[in-house]
Amino acid sequence: MMAELRLLISPEEIATRVAELGEEISRDHSGHPLVLVGILKGAFIFMADLCRAIKIPHEIDFVRLASYGSGTTSGEITITKDIELPVAGKEVIVVEDIIDTGRTLLYLEDVIKLHRPAVVKRCCLIDKPERRQVDIFIDYVGFHVPRGFLVGYGLDYAERYRHLPGIYEVLGV
């Protein structure tokens, strides 16, 4: 069964904004060892395009997190795949597809800080600040989207729709 979708952000708008983010990150981190840490699975497409848009040398790694709770509420967060690259003394940017409550990102940042990076910054494709449950600043934001269940460009609904080149709202969810 196919869900009804409404295009919110076109592939062209995404490409333009990712290029701008790449320029910002390149300027802000020039001359410093940089590691991008993507959160699987949702961030992999965004991270691939972002890493090509960054014009300074950098390394990439991925983490995978699981959140256990009842129904749609998040409970305990655990890491199921940790970073593998050494990040001590390096500048780290955590790359996420979408940030809503902020709880997962804050947890991951605390874990990464145990590896003693020089700095940890945050980058997301979609920011939903209206859903925030913790006070967290996002250093690099692609787009602010106040509401709606979103799919495409790595975002999924029951593991479907990640392949879509734009960002769509799933209607009726």
C-alpha positions as CSV (number, residue, x, y, z in Angstrom):
1,M,0.0,0.0,0.0
2,M,1.4,3.4,-1.1
3,A,1.0,6.3,1.3
4,E,-0.1,9.7,0.0
5,L,2.9,12.1,-0.1
6,R,3.2,15.8,-0.5
7,L,6.6,17.3,-1.7
8,L,8.0,19.8,0.8
9,I,11.6,20.2,-0.3
10,S,12.7,19.5,-3.9
11,P,15.9,17.7,-4.9
12,E,17.2,21.0,-6.3
13,E,16.6,22.8,-3.0
14,I,18.3,20.0,-1.1
15,A,21.4,20.1,-3.5
16,T,21.7,23.9,-3.1
17,R,21.5,23.8,0.7
18,V,23.9,20.9,1.0
19,A,26.4,22.8,-1.1
20,E,26.0,25.8,1.2
21,L,26.5,23.6,4.3
22,G,29.6,22.1,2.7
23,E,31.0,25.6,2.1
24,E,30.2,26.7,5.7
25,I,31.8,23.6,7.2
26,S,34.9,23.9,5.0
27,R,35.4,27.5,6.0
28,D,34.7,26.9,9.7
29,H,37.1,23.9,10.0
30,S,39.8,24.8,7.6
31,G,43.2,23.8,8.9
32,H,41.8,21.4,11.5
33,P,41.5,17.6,11.5
34,L,37.8,16.9,10.9
35,V,35.7,13.8,11.3
36,L,32.1,13.5,10.2
37,V,30.1,11.0,12.3
38,G,26.8,10.0,10.6
39,I,23.9,8.4,12.5
40,L,22.6,5.3,10.7
41,K,20.4,4.7,8.8
42,G,18.7,7.9,8.1
43,A,21.7,10.2,7.6
44,F,23.6,8.1,5.0
45,I,22.3,9.9,1.9
46,F,22.7,13.3,3.4
47,M,26.1,12.5,4.7
48,A,27.3,11.2,1.3
49,D,26.3,14.4,-0.4
50,L,27.6,16.6,2.4
51,C,31.0,14.9,2.5
52,R,31.3,15.5,-1.3
53,A,30.4,19.2,-0.7
54,I,33.1,19.7,2.0
55,K,36.2,20.9,0.2
56,I,38.7,20.3,3.0
57,P,40.3,16.9,4.0
58,H,38.1,15.0,6.4
59,E,37.3,11.5,7.6
60,I,34.0,9.8,8.0
61,D,32.5,7.3,10.4
62,F,29.1,6.1,11.4
63,V,27.2,5.2,14.6
64,R,24.0,3.3,15.0
65,L,21.7,3.9,17.9
66,A,18.6,2.0,19.3
67,S,15.9,3.6,21.4
68,Y,13.8,1.3,23.5
69,G,10.5,2.4,24.9
70,S,6.8,1.8,24.7
71,G,5.0,2.6,21.5
72,T,6.2,5.9,19.9
73,T,7.9,7.2,23.0
74,S,11.6,7.0,23.3
75,G,13.1,5.3,26.3
76,E,16.6,4.1,26.9
77,I,19.1,4.9,24.1
78,T,21.9,2.5,23.4
79,I,24.7,2.5,20.9
80,T,24.7,-0.6,18.6
81,K,27.6,0.6,16.5
82,D,30.2,2.9,18.0
83,I,32.7,5.2,16.2
84,E,35.7,3.3,15.0
85,L,38.1,6.2,14.1
86,P,40.2,7.8,16.7
87,V,38.7,11.3,17.3
88,A,40.9,12.5,20.2
89,G,42.0,16.1,19.5
90,K,40.0,16.3,16.2
91,E,37.0,18.4,15.4
92,V,33.9,16.2,15.1
93,I,30.6,17.0,13.4
94,V,27.7,14.7,14.2
95,V,25.5,14.4,11.1
96,E,21.8,13.5,11.6
97,D,18.9,13.3,9.1
98,I,16.3,14.9,11.4
99,I,16.4,16.3,14.9
100,D,13.2,16.6,16.8
101,T,13.3,16.0,20.6
102,G,17.1,16.3,20.6
103,R,17.5,13.5,23.2
104,T,19.3,11.1,21.0
105,L,21.8,13.7,19.7
106,L,22.5,14.9,23.2
107,Y,23.2,11.3,24.4
108,L,25.5,10.6,21.4
109,E,27.4,13.8,22.0
110,D,28.1,12.8,25.6
111,V,29.4,9.4,24.4
112,I,31.6,11.0,21.7
113,K,33.1,13.4,24.3
114,L,34.4,10.4,26.2
115,H,36.8,10.0,23.2
116,R,38.2,13.5,23.9
117,P,37.6,15.3,20.6
118,A,38.7,19.0,20.4
119,V,35.1,20.0,19.6
120,V,31.8,18.4,18.8
121,K,29.4,20.2,16.5
122,R,25.9,19.2,15.2
123,C,24.6,19.2,11.7
124,C,21.2,18.1,10.5
125,L,19.2,18.1,7.3
126,I,15.9,18.7,9.0
127,D,15.4,20.5,12.3
128,K,12.0,20.4,14.1
129,P,12.6,22.7,17.0
130,E,8.9,22.7,18.0
131,R,9.4,19.1,19.2
132,R,12.5,19.8,21.3
133,Q,12.6,18.2,24.7
134,V,16.1,19.3,25.6
135,D,18.0,22.6,25.1
136,I,20.3,21.9,22.3
137,F,21.9,24.2,19.6
138,I,22.3,22.9,16.1
139,D,25.4,24.4,14.4
140,Y,24.5,23.5,10.8
141,V,20.8,23.2,9.7
142,G,19.6,22.3,6.3
143,F,15.9,23.1,6.7
144,H,13.5,24.0,9.5
145,V,10.3,22.0,9.2
146,P,7.8,22.6,12.0
147,R,5.6,19.6,11.7
148,G,4.6,16.5,9.7
149,F,5.9,13.0,9.3
150,L,8.7,13.2,6.6
151,V,10.2,10.7,4.2
152,G,12.7,10.8,1.4
153,Y,16.4,11.5,1.0
154,G,17.2,8.9,3.6
155,L,14.2,9.4,5.9
156,D,11.9,6.4,6.1
157,Y,8.4,5.2,7.0
158,A,8.7,1.6,8.1
159,E,12.0,1.3,6.1
160,R,10.3,2.6,2.9
161,Y,10.7,5.8,0.9
162,R,14.4,6.4,1.7
163,H,15.2,6.4,-2.0
164,L,13.0,9.4,-2.9
165,P,15.2,12.3,-4.0
166,G,13.1,15.0,-2.2
167,I,11.6,15.4,1.2
168,Y,7.9,14.6,1.4
169,E,5.3,14.8,4.1
170,V,3.3,11.6,4.6
171,L,-0.3,12.6,4.7
172,G,-2.7,11.0,7.2
173,V,0.0,9.9,9.6
